[in-house]
Amino acid sequence: MAAIEEIPTISSISYSFVPQTFTKAYLRAWQTEEPVYLVIEEINRGNCAQIFGDLFQLLDRKNGFSEYPIKPDNDLATYIGEQLSKESREGILETVKSGEELILPPNLYIWATMNTSDQSLFPIDSAFKRRWEWKYLPIENADKGWKIQVNGSVYDWYQFLEVVNREVFDLTHSEDKQLGYFFVKAKNNVVDAETLVNKVYFYLWTDVFKMYGIPPVIGSGKDWSFAKFYNPDGSVNETKVKELMSKLQIEPVTTTNPEDGTAEIESN
């Protein structure tokens, strides 16, 4: 006879409100007079309209406070009321203390980063953009000393970026397609040929040259199809990669002697 195991009964299931990043920053800002920063990385990677929802209205500020309060749902209002009910800071409206209304205080700063070259699935509309103060960060030399290593030759990474970005701008008349210093991750400060082809060249050929054509300085598309950068066995054709460097007039900073491994400086 088979044994019958008794199934324990569950008396009740309860749910409780769990605060997330915005709620934590919001409460902290009302609990102190020190600056509180809510940092959003790559804000354009998501659907801002859905992510912000009613909070969008709070971004309109006057003297640092939200000009148009919003009413949170019951769970959020209850949680905020519990957290702020005993707050002694002066200047907090009773409707804010009780959680009845949401108002951003002047010491809550929302900072966000945005890479305009990303092909975002959810464009940010103008109404949303107008509610932010924008600061343009140009492509700069991060001075990490990164080098590109190809077939015994070493090239300066930032010099490569400058040349490529100039060609990209001449083709597209836009900065959005240009490459930043950290477009790839260097290993021990070295960008190898495989990384260069699989990430940088792949981007250029599929997202830039496919639409705007191969730059005249390089040559015809037939001779410079992306497949040319690979050998029949699938490995990277470093000779072809080095040939492209020459086409772009990028000179190596050093070359390595294959016999003894010593490096010789060719140019500055």
N, C-alpha and C positions, 0 to 999 in steps of 0.2 A: 504494500500500500504506500502510495506516495505521501510524503509529509506535506502538510499545509502550513505555510508560514503566514503569520498574521501581519497584515499591512498596517503600519502605524498611521493613525489619523492626524490630519493637520487641522488644528483648531481654527487658525485664521491666517490670512496673508495680509501683510501691511506694506504700504509704500511710503517712502519719505522723500522729501525734496533734497536733491544733491546739488549744491552750488557749483557752477562752472567758472571759467576764467573771468568773464565779464562781471558776474555777481560778486566774486571775491574782490576784484579791483574796485568795483563800485562801493562796496561796504568799507573797504580799507580807506578809500578817499574821504568818506564821511566820518571816519573814526580818527582821522589825524589831519593836521594842517600842513603836513609835509607833502611834497609832490609825490604823486602816485602815477606810474607809467604803465599803460596797457600797450604792449608791443605786438603788432600783427605782422608776421612775415609773409611776404608775397601775397598781399591782399587780393590781387587779381586772379589767383588760382581757383577761387571759388565764386559762387553766385552771390554777390554782395547783397542783392535785393532780398534774397531768401535768408542769408546768414544774419543780416542786421534786422530785418523785419521792421517792427515799430521803433526800434532803437534809432533808426535812421532819423527820426524826428528830433531826437535829443542832440544831434550834431549842430543844430542851429543854436548858437549861444549868444548871450548878451551879458557883458561884464563877467564872462567866464561860466555863468550858469546856463543851463538849457532854457531856451526861451519858451519852448512849448513842451510841457510835461506830458508824460504818457501814463496810463494806468496799467500796471502789470497784472498777470493772471493771479488767481487766488493763492496758489502755492507759493509763488515768488513773493507776493505781497506779505503773506504770513511769515515767511522766513526772514525777510528784511525787517519786518516789525519786531520780530523776536531779537534780532541782532542789534537794532538801533534803539530799542525802547528805553534802555538805560544809558544811552550815550549822552555825555555831559557837554559835548562841544557846543559852543554857542553858534547861533545863526542857522540851525537846522529847522526847517519848517516842520510843523507837526504832521503834515500830510506825507512828508518824506520819512519821518521817524516811524510812522505807522505802516509804511509800505504802500500807502494808498496811491502815491504818485512817485514816478521816477524822474529825478532831475540830476543831471551831471553837475558836480561841484567844480569850481575853478581849478582846484589842485589835481583833478584827474585829467591826465594827458593821454590821448590815444595816438600813438605813433605807428605808422605802417610803412612797409617797403613794397615796392612794385617794380618789376622788371618789364619795361615796355616792349622788349624784344620777344618776350614769351607769347606764343600764339594761344592766348587764353580762350577757353571755351565760352566764358561768360564776360563779355565786354562790360566795362563800367560806364554807366550813362553819365551824361553831363551834370544832371541834377545832383548826383552823388559826389562827383568830383568837385563841384563848387563849394562844398562844405568842408573842404580840407585846404590847408596851407601847403603848397607844393614846393619842394626843393629839388632841383636837378643835380644829380651826381654824375659827372662826366666819367668816361673811361680813363683811368689813370694807371700809371705804373705803380704796382703795389710794392716794388723793390724787394721781391722775394728771391731774386737771383735765379729764377727758373730758366732752364735751358731745354732745348729740343735736341735729342740725340738721334741721328739718322746715319746709319751705314758708316760709322767712324768719324762723322763730322758733328760738331756741336754748334747750335744756333741759339741766339738770344730770343727767348719767348716773347718779350715785349716788343722787340724790333719786328718780329714776325707779325704780331697783332697790329702794329701800326701800318705795315705794308698791306696786309689783308683787309683791314678796315677801310683803308683809303680806296682800294679797288671795289669793295662792297658799296661804299658810299657813291662812287662814280657810277656804279651800275644802277643802284636803287634810288639815289637821291634822298636817302632816309638813313637816320642813325639807328633805327629799330632793328636792323639786321646785323649790326656790328657785334663783334665779339668782345666780351669783358675779360679781365685778367684771370678770373677764376672760372672761365667757361669749362675747363677741365681740372682735374686734380693731378698734380704732379706727384710722382713717387720719389722721395728723397731729392726733391727739387728738379727732377728730370721728367720731361714729357717724352715718352718713347715713340717710335714710329707707329706702333700699333694703335696707341691712344690717339695720336695725331690723325691718323687715317679714319679710324672707326668712329671718332667723335667730331673732330673739327672738320675734316674733309667731307665726312658724311653729311654734316649740317650744311656746309657750303653747297654741295652738289644737289642735295634734295630740297633745301629750303630757300636757296638764293639763286644759284645758277640755273636750276630747272625752270625758273620763272623769267629770269632776266638775261640768261645766256652766259657763256664763258667769257671772262674778261679778255679783251684783245691781246693783252700782254702775255697771256698764257698760250693762246692758240685756238685751233678749231676744236669743237666739241667731239668730233670723231676721234681725234688723237688723244683727247683728255677725258674720256668717259671714266666714270668712277671705278669701273671694273679693271681699268688699267693699273690701279694701285695694288692689285693682288696677283700673286703667282698662281699657276694652275693648281697647286696643292692647297690654296687658300691662305697661305702666309702673305704678309705684307711685302710688296715689291719696293724695297727701300731705295733701289736705284731710281725708280720712277718718282718716289717722294723727293729724293735729292734733286732730281732734274727739275721738279716744280719749284723748288727753292731757287734754283738758278734762273728760271723763267721770271720769277718775281724779283730777281736781283737782290736776294737776301744772301749775304756772304756768311760763311761760318766764322765763329769767333775762335774756334779751335778745331783741330783734326787730330785723330788718334793714330799713331803708328801701329799697324797690326802686328809688327814683329816684336816690339818690346813694350807696347801699351803706353808709351809716352805721348803727351799731348803737345802740339805746337800751336801757338797763337797765330792766326792768319790775319785778323782784322779787329778793330775796336768796335 
